[in-house]
Every structure is written in structure tokens, then in C-alpha cells.
Amino acid sequence: MPEMDGFGVLEEIEKLNPPELESAAIHVLSSTLDERDLLRAKEHARVTSFIGKPLMFDQMRALLS
């Protein structure tokens, strides 16, 4: 993303704390499986999972069900 990365988006969501997202599941999809990124994602209460690319169709189906 040109202006902020995914972690920046997570921080903005947490600042706004929209009630519509109370029950939302946020899945981080990343091209890196760096342990630091995984730990950073776990710091965000709304993050449900951290998934490495490539995302397979079966994985997408499981996430949406």
C-alpha cells in the first residue's frame, strides 16, 4: 500500500474502534513469515490469524466459512 502498511491499518482501526468491527475477524496475509511480524500481529487484539502467501483457495474457503 502506498501510504501505510498493514500494521498501520491495524493501528488506525484500533484508534477508531468502530463498533461494527467488534465481532470482525482480521486475518493478516503476508509475503513474509518473519517471526517479528508474527509477534507484531499478535499484539493486536482484533487479529485472528497470520497467514503466509500464497493463499490457497481451500484456505480462503475455510476463512470465509
Sequence and secondary structure as in RCSB ss.txt:
>XXXX:A:sequence
MPEMDGFGVLEEIEKLNPPELESAAIHVLSSTLDERDLLRAKEHARVTSFIGKPLMFDQMRALLS
>XXXX:A:secstr
  S  HHHHHHHHHHH  GGGTT  EEEEES   HHHHHHHHTSTTEEEEEESS  HHHHHHHH 
